[in-house]
C-alpha cells in the first residue's frame, strides 16, 4: 500500500489493521507526519505538529496491541484536535495573538478521552480567531484542498482541511453556529454536531457557552460514530454535560433505514442554491429507495432565530473574554475585536428577548419529531463560497448573517446534526446533506447517514493533493 493510500484509509479500516497487526501505529504515524510535512506549508491545516510525542504514543500503542491489550477502535489511530482544546504543556493559541504563548496545565476532557482510548495526537489544528468567522492577520487561514479559491469553512477549518487531505484520521471540531458543518461541507467530509452537553466542553475555550457543541469530523459516518463513542458521556468537570446512556453508535451504523421517516420542507431547502437544493432532495429520495419514508413538514419560522443567535453569541463571547478584553483589545484581530464590541452593546433586555425567541423556536422544532425521525436540509446554502468572502479586516455582523440559516437554528435548539457529502465535486464544490434528529438522537443520525453512504459513493471522493 502506498503512503497516500495509507493516509486515506478510513479510521475503521485502519483500526482493524492495527488490531490485527497488519499495520503498526508507528509506521502509519510516520506516514501521516511525512504527509503533513509535505503539504502543511501550503494547506496550513496545523498550527502545531507534535512529531516526537506522536511517535512515542504510537510506539506505546504498538507495544500494548502486540501484548494483547487492545483498548478499542481508536487505539494507535492518529488524530488531531482544534486549537481551542487545552493540551497540557502544549500551545493552545485559539489562533490569536492574545494566547500565542499560552500552555495550559491540563487537558481538555476530549483530549483525555482520546489518550485513554490510546489514540495518537498528531497536533493542534488551525481555526478562525477564537472560532468566529475571521482569521487573525498573524494567523493565516487554511487552504481548501479541493480548490484554493474556495472557502475552507469556519471556524473548524483546519479540522476540515486536515481530515479531507489525509492529514489525520479524525479531528475534533467545535460548532457554535455552524463551525463543524461549514468546514465539513466545504471540504467534502462528515461532521457530527452532537446534542448540546453530549460531549464535555471542559477545557475547550468557549465562544458562546450555551451554543457550543463539540464533535468529530471524519471521512465516513462509521468513523464519526467510533469517535463519538469515545468522547461522549458525563464529565464531572462539566456540570452541563449530560448523564444519559451513551449508545453503541457504531452498531447503529448497520441498522438501515427501513421505516425511518425523513422530514422534508422543500420551501426551506429552496433557500439554498439550485444545485445544493436539488442534491439534498435527491439524497432524501435515495434514502426513500433504501426503505425510508419521506414526510412533508413545515419548519418553524427561521427568520427570528438569526438575530437571536447573534445577540446570544456576541454577549456570551464578551463574557468568555472578560479576562483579556478590553485590557488586551489591541492584540485581537479587527474582525473578532469588532464582535466583542458588538457584545458590549447588548443589553440585558435584548439578551433575555433573544432567549425567548430561542425557546419558542426550540419547542416548535422539537414538535416535528412527533411526525419524523430526522429532518433533511442543506448543511450550507452554497457549495462554492469564495475564499475571499470573509476578509480579516471585516467588521462584525451588521445584521443577521444569512449563512447561518441552515445551521444557527439548531445550535439554539441544541439538536444533534450530521453533515455528509451528497454530490459530485464540481471544481471542488461539493453539496452537503444535513440530517437533524431529536435531542440525544445521534444513533438515528448515524444509522441514516451510514445507509446513505452504502447507497452512494460521494464520501469516497478525494481532493487533488
C-alpha positions as CSV (number, residue, x, y, z in Angstrom):
1,X,0.0,0.0,0.0
2,X,1.5,3.4,-1.0
3,X,1.7,6.2,1.5
4,X,-1.2,8.2,0.1
5,X,-3.5,5.2,0.2
6,X,-2.4,4.6,3.8
7,X,-3.2,8.1,4.8
8,X,-6.7,7.8,3.1
9,X,-7.7,4.7,4.9
10,X,-10.9,5.2,6.9
11,X,-10.4,5.2,10.6
12,X,-12.4,1.9,10.8
13,X,-10.2,0.3,8.2
14,X,-7.0,1.4,9.9
15,X,-8.3,0.3,13.3
16,X,-8.9,-3.2,12.1
17,X,-5.4,-3.4,10.5
18,X,-3.8,-2.1,13.7
19,X,-5.7,-4.5,15.9
20,X,-4.8,-7.5,13.6
21,X,-1.1,-6.5,13.4
22,X,-1.2,-5.9,9.7
23,X,0.0,-2.3,10.2
24,X,1.9,-0.7,13.0
25,X,0.9,2.6,14.6
26,X,4.5,3.9,14.3
27,X,4.6,3.3,10.5
28,X,1.2,4.9,10.0
29,X,2.0,7.8,12.2
30,X,5.3,8.4,10.3
31,X,3.4,8.2,7.0
32,X,0.9,10.9,8.1
33,X,3.6,13.1,9.7
34,X,5.5,12.9,6.4
35,X,2.4,14.0,4.5
36,X,1.8,16.9,7.0
37,X,5.4,18.0,6.4
38,X,4.9,17.9,2.7
39,X,1.5,19.6,2.5
40,X,1.0,21.7,5.6
41,X,3.2,24.7,4.4
42,X,0.6,25.1,1.6
43,X,-2.6,23.9,3.3
44,X,-1.9,25.5,6.7
45,X,-4.2,23.0,8.5
46,X,-1.9,22.6,11.6
47,X,-0.7,25.3,13.9
48,X,1.4,22.8,16.0
49,X,2.7,19.4,15.0
50,X,3.7,17.1,17.8
51,X,6.2,14.9,16.0
52,X,8.1,13.4,18.9
53,X,5.2,12.8,21.3
54,X,3.0,11.4,18.5
55,X,5.7,8.8,17.6
56,X,6.1,8.0,21.3
57,X,2.4,7.4,21.7
58,X,2.4,5.3,18.6
59,X,5.2,3.1,19.9
60,X,3.3,2.6,23.1
61,X,0.2,1.7,21.2
62,X,2.1,-0.9,19.2
63,X,3.5,-2.4,22.3
64,X,0.1,-2.7,24.0
65,X,-1.6,-4.1,21.0
66,X,1.1,-6.7,20.4
67,X,0.7,-7.7,24.1
68,X,-3.0,-8.3,23.6
69,X,-4.1,-5.1,25.4
70,X,-6.2,-3.6,22.6
71,X,-8.1,-0.6,24.1
72,X,-10.7,-0.2,21.3
73,X,-11.1,1.3,17.8
74,X,-9.1,4.4,18.4
75,X,-6.0,2.5,19.7
76,X,-3.0,3.6,17.7
77,X,-5.0,5.8,15.4
78,X,-3.5,9.3,14.6
79,X,-6.0,12.1,15.3
80,X,-5.8,15.9,15.8
81,X,-7.8,18.5,17.8
82,X,-8.8,22.0,17.1
83,X,-6.6,24.5,18.8
84,X,-9.4,25.6,21.1
85,X,-8.8,22.4,23.1
86,X,-6.5,22.6,26.0
87,X,-3.4,20.4,25.8
88,X,-1.2,20.1,28.8
89,X,2.2,21.8,28.3
90,X,1.4,22.3,24.5
91,X,0.5,25.7,23.0
92,X,-3.2,26.4,22.8
93,X,-3.4,29.6,20.8
94,X,-7.1,29.8,19.6
95,X,-5.3,31.3,16.5
96,X,-5.0,34.6,18.3
97,X,-2.1,36.8,19.4
98,X,-3.9,37.0,22.8
99,X,-3.0,33.4,23.6
100,X,0.0,32.9,21.3
101,X,2.3,31.7,24.2
102,X,-0.3,30.0,26.4
103,X,0.4,26.4,27.5
104,X,-2.4,25.0,29.7
105,X,-1.6,23.0,32.8
106,X,-4.4,20.4,32.0
107,X,-6.0,18.7,29.1
108,X,-9.5,19.2,27.7
109,X,-11.7,16.2,28.5
110,X,-11.9,15.3,24.8
111,X,-8.1,15.1,24.8
112,X,-8.0,13.0,27.9
113,X,-10.6,10.6,26.4
114,X,-8.5,10.3,23.2
115,X,-5.5,9.5,25.3
116,X,-7.4,6.9,27.4
117,X,-8.5,5.3,24.1
118,X,-4.9,5.0,23.0
119,X,-5.2,7.5,20.1
120,X,-2.1,9.2,18.8
121,X,-2.3,13.0,19.0
122,X,-0.7,14.5,15.9
123,X,-1.1,18.1,16.8
124,X,-3.3,21.2,17.0
125,X,-5.4,22.4,14.1
126,X,-5.9,25.9,12.7
127,X,-9.1,27.9,13.1
128,X,-10.6,31.3,12.8
129,X,-9.7,33.5,15.7
130,X,-11.5,32.3,18.8
131,X,-13.9,30.4,16.5
132,X,-15.9,33.2,14.9
133,X,-15.6,33.9,11.2
134,X,-12.4,35.9,10.8
135,X,-8.7,34.9,10.9
136,X,-6.3,37.0,12.9
137,X,-3.9,38.8,10.5
138,X,-0.9,37.0,12.1
139,X,-2.5,33.5,11.7
140,X,-3.3,32.9,8.0
141,X,-6.2,30.5,7.5
142,X,-6.2,27.0,6.0
143,X,-6.5,26.5,2.2
144,X,-9.3,24.4,0.8
145,X,-7.5,21.3,-0.6
146,X,-10.1,20.9,-3.4
147,X,-9.7,24.4,-4.8
148,X,-7.7,27.2,-3.2
149,X,-10.2,29.8,-4.5
150,X,-13.0,28.2,-2.4
151,X,-13.8,28.9,1.3
152,X,-12.4,26.3,3.7
153,X,-15.2,26.9,6.1
154,X,-15.2,28.4,9.6
155,X,-14.3,28.0,12.3
156,X,-13.1,24.4,12.4
157,X,-11.4,25.0,9.0
158,X,-8.1,23.3,10.0
159,X,-10.1,20.2,11.2
160,X,-11.9,20.1,7.8
161,X,-8.8,20.6,5.7
162,X,-6.7,18.1,7.7
163,X,-9.4,15.4,7.5
164,X,-10.1,15.9,3.8
165,X,-6.5,15.9,2.8
166,X,-5.4,12.8,4.7
167,X,-3.5,14.6,7.4
168,X,-5.4,12.8,10.2
169,X,-8.0,10.0,10.5
170,X,-10.3,12.1,12.6
171,X,-10.4,15.6,14.1
172,X,-12.3,17.4,16.8
173,X,-14.3,20.4,15.8
174,X,-16.5,22.8,17.7
175,X,-19.8,24.3,16.5
176,X,-21.5,27.4,17.9
177,X,-23.4,28.4,14.7
178,X,-22.1,26.1,12.0
179,X,-18.4,25.6,12.7
180,X,-18.4,21.8,12.3
181,X,-20.9,21.9,9.4
182,X,-19.4,24.7,7.3
183,X,-15.9,23.1,7.1
184,X,-17.4,19.6,6.7
185,X,-19.4,20.9,3.7
186,X,-16.7,23.0,2.3
187,X,-14.1,20.1,2.4
188,X,-16.4,17.2,1.4
189,X,-16.3,15.3,4.7
190,X,-18.5,14.1,7.5
191,X,-19.2,16.3,10.5
192,X,-21.3,15.3,13.6
193,X,-22.5,18.0,15.9
194,X,-23.9,16.1,18.9
195,X,-26.7,17.2,21.2
196,X,-25.5,20.1,23.5
197,X,-23.9,18.5,26.5
198,X,-23.5,15.1,24.9
199,X,-19.7,15.8,24.8
200,X,-18.0,17.6,27.6
201,X,-16.9,21.2,26.9
202,X,-14.4,21.2,29.8
203,X,-11.1,22.6,28.6
204,X,-12.4,23.8,25.3
205,X,-12.1,27.6,25.1
206,X,-15.7,28.9,24.9
207,X,-17.3,31.1,22.2
208,X,-20.9,31.1,23.3
209,X,-21.3,28.6,26.2
210,X,-25.0,27.9,25.7
211,X,-24.4,27.4,22.0
212,X,-21.1,25.5,21.9
213,X,-21.1,21.9,20.7
214,X,-18.0,19.6,20.5
215,X,-17.9,16.8,17.9
216,X,-16.0,14.6,15.4
217,X,-15.0,15.4,11.8
218,X,-14.1,12.3,9.7
219,X,-14.2,10.8,6.3
220,X,-17.1,8.4,6.9
221,X,-20.2,8.2,9.1
222,X,-19.0,5.0,10.8
223,X,-15.7,6.8,11.7
224,X,-17.7,9.6,13.3
225,X,-19.7,7.0,15.3
226,X,-16.5,5.4,16.5
227,X,-15.1,8.7,17.7
228,X,-18.3,9.9,19.3
229,X,-18.5,6.6,21.3
230,X,-15.1,7.6,22.9
231,X,-15.7,11.2,23.6
232,X,-19.4,11.2,24.6
233,X,-20.7,10.9,28.2
234,X,-21.0,12.6,31.5
235,X,-17.9,14.5,32.8
236,X,-17.8,15.7,36.5
237,X,-15.6,18.6,35.3
238,X,-18.5,19.9,33.2
239,X,-21.8,20.4,35.0
240,X,-23.6,20.9,31.7
241,X,-22.6,17.5,30.4
242,X,-25.4,15.0,30.1
243,X,-25.6,11.8,32.1
244,X,-27.7,10.0,29.6
245,X,-26.6,6.5,28.5
246,X,-24.0,6.5,25.6
247,X,-25.4,4.4,22.8
248,X,-23.5,1.9,20.7
249,X,-23.1,4.3,17.9
250,X,-21.0,2.0,15.7
251,X,-23.7,-0.7,15.9
252,X,-26.3,1.8,14.8
253,X,-24.4,2.3,11.5
254,X,-25.6,-1.2,10.5
255,X,-29.3,-0.7,11.3
256,X,-30.5,0.6,7.9
257,X,-33.4,3.0,7.3
258,X,-36.4,0.8,6.7
259,X,-39.4,2.7,8.1
260,X,-37.3,5.8,9.0
261,X,-39.3,8.9,8.5
262,X,-37.4,11.7,6.7
263,X,-38.9,15.2,7.2
264,X,-38.6,17.4,4.1
265,X,-39.6,21.1,3.8
266,X,-38.9,21.9,0.2
267,X,-39.6,25.6,0.8
268,X,-36.9,25.7,3.4
269,X,-34.5,23.7,1.3
270,X,-35.2,26.1,-1.6
271,X,-33.3,28.8,0.3
272,X,-30.1,27.1,-0.9
273,X,-28.6,27.4,-4.4
274,X,-30.5,25.3,-7.0
275,X,-27.6,22.8,-7.2
276,X,-27.5,22.2,-3.5
277,X,-31.3,22.1,-3.1
278,X,-31.5,19.5,-5.9
279,X,-28.8,17.4,-4.4
280,X,-30.4,17.4,-0.9
281,X,-33.8,16.4,-2.3
282,X,-32.2,13.6,-4.4
283,X,-30.4,12.4,-1.3
284,X,-33.8,12.1,0.5
285,X,-35.1,10.2,-2.5
286,X,-32.1,7.9,-2.3
287,X,-32.9,7.2,1.4
288,X,-36.5,6.5,0.3
289,X,-35.3,3.9,-2.1
290,X,-33.4,2.3,0.7
291,X,-36.6,1.9,2.7
292,X,-37.2,5.3,4.4
293,X,-40.4,7.3,4.1
294,X,-40.4,10.9,3.1
295,X,-42.8,13.1,5.2
296,X,-43.6,16.7,4.2
297,X,-43.1,19.0,7.1
298,X,-43.2,22.8,7.7
299,X,-40.2,24.2,9.5
300,X,-40.9,26.8,12.3
301,X,-40.1,30.3,11.2
302,X,-36.3,30.6,10.9
303,X,-36.1,34.4,10.4
304,X,-36.3,35.5,14.1
305,X,-33.6,33.0,15.1
306,X,-30.8,34.7,13.2
307,X,-30.7,38.0,15.1
308,X,-31.4,36.0,18.3
309,X,-28.4,33.8,17.6
310,X,-26.2,36.9,17.0
311,X,-27.4,38.6,20.2
312,X,-26.8,35.5,22.4
313,X,-23.4,34.6,20.8
314,X,-22.0,38.1,21.0
315,X,-23.0,38.6,24.6
316,X,-21.6,35.2,25.7
317,X,-18.4,35.8,23.7
318,X,-17.9,39.0,25.6
319,X,-18.3,37.2,28.9
320,X,-15.8,34.5,27.8
321,X,-13.2,37.2,27.2
322,X,-13.7,39.2,30.4
323,X,-10.1,38.4,31.5
324,X,-8.5,39.8,28.3
325,X,-10.9,42.3,26.8
326,X,-10.7,45.3,26.8
327,X,-7.4,45.0,28.6
328,X,-5.7,43.4,25.5
329,X,-8.0,44.8,22.9
330,X,-5.1,45.7,20.6
331,X,-4.0,42.0,20.4
332,X,-7.2,40.9,18.9
333,X,-7.7,40.9,15.1
334,X,-10.0,43.6,13.8
335,X,-12.9,41.2,12.9
336,X,-13.0,39.4,16.3
337,X,-12.5,42.6,18.2
338,X,-15.5,44.2,16.5
339,X,-17.6,41.2,17.5
340,X,-16.6,41.8,21.1
341,X,-17.5,45.5,20.6
342,X,-20.9,44.3,19.4
343,X,-21.3,42.1,22.5
344,X,-20.6,45.2,24.7
345,X,-23.6,47.0,23.3
346,X,-26.1,44.2,24.1
347,X,-28.5,45.0,26.9
348,X,-29.9,42.5,29.4
349,X,-33.3,43.1,27.9
350,X,-32.1,42.2,24.4
351,X,-30.3,39.1,25.7
352,X,-33.5,38.0,27.6
353,X,-35.7,38.6,24.5
354,X,-33.3,36.6,22.3
355,X,-33.5,33.6,24.7
356,X,-37.3,33.7,24.5
357,X,-37.0,33.6,20.7
358,X,-34.7,30.6,21.2
359,X,-37.1,28.8,23.5
360,X,-40.1,29.4,21.2
361,X,-38.3,28.1,18.1
362,X,-36.8,25.1,20.0
363,X,-40.2,24.0,21.3
364,X,-41.8,24.3,17.9
365,X,-38.9,22.4,16.3
366,X,-39.0,19.5,18.8
367,X,-42.7,19.0,17.9
368,X,-41.7,18.0,14.4
369,X,-40.2,14.8,15.8
370,X,-43.7,13.6,16.6
371,X,-44.0,13.2,12.9
372,X,-40.5,12.3,11.7
373,X,-37.2,10.7,12.9
374,X,-34.9,13.0,11.0
375,X,-35.2,16.3,9.1
376,X,-33.1,16.7,5.9
377,X,-31.8,20.0,4.7
378,X,-28.6,21.5,3.3
379,X,-25.5,22.0,5.6
380,X,-24.6,25.1,3.7
381,X,-26.6,27.2,1.2
382,X,-23.9,27.2,-1.5
383,X,-21.1,24.7,-2.3
384,X,-18.9,27.3,-3.9
385,X,-18.4,30.2,-1.5
386,X,-15.2,32.1,-2.4
387,X,-12.2,32.1,-0.1
388,X,-12.1,35.9,-0.3
389,X,-15.6,36.3,1.1
390,X,-14.6,36.8,4.7
391,X,-11.5,39.1,4.9
392,X,-9.8,39.5,8.2
393,X,-10.5,43.2,8.3
394,X,-14.3,42.7,8.1
395,X,-16.5,44.3,10.7
396,X,-18.9,42.4,12.9
397,X,-22.3,41.3,11.9
398,X,-24.3,44.4,10.9
399,X,-27.4,42.3,10.8
400,X,-28.3,38.6,10.7
401,X,-25.9,36.6,8.5
402,X,-27.9,34.5,6.0
403,X,-25.1,31.9,6.1
404,X,-26.5,30.8,9.4
405,X,-29.9,30.0,8.1
406,X,-29.3,26.2,7.8
407,X,-27.1,26.0,10.9
408,X,-27.6,28.5,13.7
409,X,-31.2,27.5,14.5
410,X,-30.0,24.0,15.5
411,X,-27.5,25.4,17.9
412,X,-30.3,27.4,19.5
413,X,-32.4,24.2,19.7
414,X,-29.5,22.0,20.8
415,X,-30.4,19.2,18.4
416,X,-27.8,16.9,17.0
417,X,-26.9,17.1,13.3
418,X,-24.9,15.1,10.8
419,X,-23.4,16.6,7.7
420,X,-22.1,14.5,4.7
421,X,-21.3,15.0,1.1
422,X,-24.3,14.3,-1.3
423,X,-23.0,15.1,-4.7
424,X,-20.0,15.2,-7.1
425,X,-17.2,17.7,-6.9
426,X,-17.6,20.4,-9.5
427,X,-14.3,22.3,-9.5
428,X,-14.0,21.4,-5.8
429,X,-17.5,22.4,-4.8
430,X,-19.4,19.5,-3.2
431,X,-23.1,19.8,-1.9
432,X,-23.6,18.6,1.6
433,X,-26.7,17.0,3.2
434,X,-27.6,17.9,6.8
435,X,-29.6,15.5,8.9
436,X,-31.1,16.6,12.2
437,X,-32.6,14.4,14.9
438,X,-34.3,14.8,18.2
439,X,-32.1,15.6,21.2
440,X,-29.9,12.6,22.0
441,X,-30.8,11.1,18.6
442,X,-27.2,10.6,17.4
443,X,-27.8,6.9,16.8
444,X,-30.6,7.7,14.5
445,X,-28.5,10.2,12.5
446,X,-25.7,7.6,12.3
447,X,-27.9,4.8,11.0
448,X,-29.5,7.1,8.4
449,X,-26.2,8.7,7.3
450,X,-24.5,5.3,7.1
451,X,-27.3,3.9,5.0
452,X,-26.9,6.8,2.6
453,X,-23.2,6.1,2.3
454,X,-23.9,2.5,1.5
455,X,-26.1,3.6,-1.3
456,X,-23.7,6.2,-2.8
457,X,-20.0,6.9,-3.1
458,X,-19.8,10.7,-2.6
459,X,-17.8,10.2,0.6
460,X,-15.1,8.4,-1.3
461,X,-14.1,11.5,-3.3
462,X,-10.6,12.8,-2.5
463,X,-9.1,16.2,-3.2
464,X,-6.2,16.6,-5.7
465,X,-3.4,17.0,-3.1
